Amino acid sequence: MKEKLKNIGEKKIIIVCSILLVICLLVGLSYAWLSQTVLGQKNLTVTVGDLDLILDESTSEGIVLKYAIPIEDVDGQALEPYTFTIQNNSGVASSFRLTLEKDEEGLASCKQEEMVSCEPLDVNDIRYEIKEDGVSKIGTLGESGLLLDSYLEKGEKNSYELRLWLDIDTGNEAEGKVYYGKLKLEAVQTEERKTVSETLLAGVGQNGNIDTSDPDQTFITGSDPNNYIWYSGKLWRAVSIDPSDNSVKLVTQWNISAIAYNSSNNSSFEGSYMESWLNDTSVDGFLGNLREPEKFIEMDSKWNTTMTTETTKPVETTLIEDAVGLLNVYEYTMSYNGTTGVRGYLNNALYWWTLTPYSNIRVYCCDLNGHLNMVATPGNLYGIRPSINLKPSVQIVDGTGTENNPYRLAGENDRNLSRTLLNTRYSGEYITFGTGENNLYRIVSHETNGLTKITSAEPLKNEGNFLTSVFESDVNYANTSIIGNFLNGDYLTTYVGNDYRNMIEENTTWYLGTVGDGESYKNAKYSNTIGSELTANTINSQVGLLRLGELMAGQFDEAKNNINYWTLTIFNASNVRDVDYRGYGAHVLPSDESIGIRPAFNLKFNVIITGGTGTKQDPFEVALE
């Protein structure tokens, strides 16, 4: 095998595991019968390079599905799984692909049984679910048969579950047909896939450079280097590489939300509102909505929060261990080191917090001109650009590092997502929804179990101009208020349309908490910042707005559109919170006529993906199951 691969110049080590999967399908019966055939030893290990595919008793000798009928995905997911593990025995991370392919030899050996024709089944009629250490992926098998495109850390061992069933929409043409398949494991050598650090160090485009002047951090500098990375529904920029382990520091390109850094007279990051928001593992926090963070990011990263009045490299007197942080002032200034006349690629023309305290009552922020501002009190509500450190072993599988074609990471570059439930996807991913110029939306979270909250990618427009509206004379959102009446009436009819309207959950609870200056973002939803008791000020409605401090309640474009947008959150008895076009949280009278609208609502549990990959360039297309 090795000699053959060498002769044809292949860089992959491919071993086809002798696992026979037989699906004998019959349409028209009133039940689905699953039977297993297990012969010989209980476990079988197949070695592929440094990877071991270890098949358990239910999988090692074959799977037989007889006389199955089309079933719903939810029923397919309830079938008894076929389980196996894959272990990386090497001293480095290893990428792999796992596919389920047609087995022509198996098909040729098919014996005619009563009501079985042995004719091959269309692979587009086969649905599958594969779980990788509990993380589920559902899709249509299709011609590629790709189940996973993933990787394992050195010495890592993951468990897998595989289920197969007949698509509920399969017609009578599948009657009596069969499918024979075999698992194929491909171990991809490092020559094919470089790590993120290796890729960046090899070059970042003509508008970027690699700065090695600091022995502790290798910085990416320039006006617009090729350092864009798409991860977990968000666009990031690679900022620096740690030479000691080749981990890569990222920061989001845009402001994900806007909150107070801390109480007004406390500039400490440790114990702050900011630290809480960034590292909250619940549905309300940033970390809790990241995709498999333990797999991609260094959970024990060290963040230099040392107080300083200089923008040069600070001494490391105050280090905080967290999974998520912010950039400090030195890291920001190094991004434009040697760049003349511009502030560099990290200037997104918005206001946003840095990690660095200037004094006990001041924290550095960056303004819309890219200048560091040291007079911001911690109680101000500037934008948040979370920062993480990618593990050294994370590899790039696609992309060129540009804004329109960012780098894609191994284990995160999902394809073939047709018929996948939308409620399995991630905050920030894009969706085509509604009609006309307002048909681009983003996933916010899965705040209500099984549902998917989405919001318009930008405030609503009418013939290219941003639509504005008063809130009401009162600060409480209501179905009878001016904005509430519009969102639950004309908006659904004119901007959404019946084809999409049926996907929206009819009744959602919206939280109308109050957040004053210097107060925690948690007050927008909870009655206090310590417990989990929800605010009593709520309303039930089909369509609402985002809360202050909620994911996606930030700005995702430069401060050039000159449009603020409403939130549900109350500032005081006279004012409502809005998100300013410059990226920070503000407050205005509810009678203000100049504020834009970003609708938010929950999509039903049975909304599925019918196309797309979830990026801005290729948003998901969706439909009801």
Secondary structure, 3 states (H helix, E strand, C coil): CHHHHHHCCCCEEEEECCCCEEEEECCCCCCCEEEECCCCCCCEEEEECCEEEEECCCCCCCEEEEEECCECHHHHCCCCCEEEEEEECCCCCEEEEEEEEECHHHHHCCCCECCECCCECCHHHEEEEEEECCEEEEEECCCCCEEEEEEECCCCEEEEEEEEEEECCCCHHHCCCEEEEEEEEEEECCCCCCEHHHHHHCCCCCCEEEECCCCCCEEEEECCCCCEEEECCEEEEEEEECCCCCCEEEEECCCCEEEECCCCCCCCCCCCHHHHHHHCCCCCCCHHHCCCHHHHECCCEEEECCCCCCCCCCCCCCEEEECCECCCHHHHHHCCCCCCCCCCCCCCCCCEEEEEEEECCEEEEECCCCCEEEEECCCCEEEECCEEEECCCCEEEECCCCCCCCEEECCCCCCCCCCCEHHHCCCCCEEECCCHHHCEEEEEECCCCCCEEEEECCCCEECCEECECCCCCCCCCCCCCHHHHHHCCHHHHHHHCHHHHCCECCCEEEECCECCCCCCHHHHCECCCCCCCECCCEEEECCECCCCCCCCCCCCCCCCCCCCEEEEEECCCCCEEEECCCCCEEEECCCCCCCECCCEEEECCCEEEEECCCCCCCCEEEEEC
